[in-house]
Amino acid sequence: MADQPEIFTADHVLEYPFVRSVGPVVGAFLTGLRDGKVLGTKGSGGKVIVPPTEYDPDTGETTSEFVEVGPEGTVTSWSWVAHPRAKQPLQEPFAWVLVRFDGADTSFLHVLQAASPDAVSTGMRVRPEFAPESERVGHVKDIRHFVAVGGAS
């Protein structure tokens, strides 16, 4: 098969590493996580947005005051990860979950530590498991993961 050209292959991982300044709204949210609490902002009509945004996604109006929500919430949707990749937040199987914190009107994406997909359900109650206070730095990873706190609501 000398007539066939040699084919070269190489693995390629596409990534977008970047640094971002967080500003006053996301900065307050991350400071709240460092302090062990979750903050949202009030949008038009009093809707509480978590994570907080500077502008109401429905109207484009500037959001107003910060509101503490939670500490528990409800899973609104989820997806099971049977084989985590190297840079995922947990290295054992887990679920990505959308959590609507008590007092919020939107959902927050994070990970749920669970033994199997049978331990996860839409409507289940969860709470964030924060890193020890001495390890928190004002990052979304200050919440290590969510854990179940009871049956479905």
Secondary structure as GFF3:
##gff-version 3
##sequence-region A 1 153
A	DSSP	alpha_helix	23	34	.	.	.	ID=ss1
A	DSSP	beta_strand	38	42	.	.	.	ID=ss2
A	DSSP	three_ten_helix	44	46	.	.	.	ID=ss3
A	DSSP	beta_strand	48	49	.	.	.	ID=ss4
A	DSSP	beta_strand	66	69	.	.	.	ID=ss5
A	DSSP	beta_strand	73	81	.	.	.	ID=ss6
A	DSSP	beta_strand	94	101	.	.	.	ID=ss7
A	DSSP	beta_strand	108	112	.	.	.	ID=ss8
A	DSSP	three_ten_helix	117	119	.	.	.	ID=ss9
A	DSSP	beta_strand	124	130	.	.	.	ID=ss10
A	DSSP	three_ten_helix	133	135	.	.	.	ID=ss11
A	DSSP	three_ten_helix	140	142	.	.	.	ID=ss12
A	DSSP	beta_strand	143	152	.	.	.	ID=ss13
###
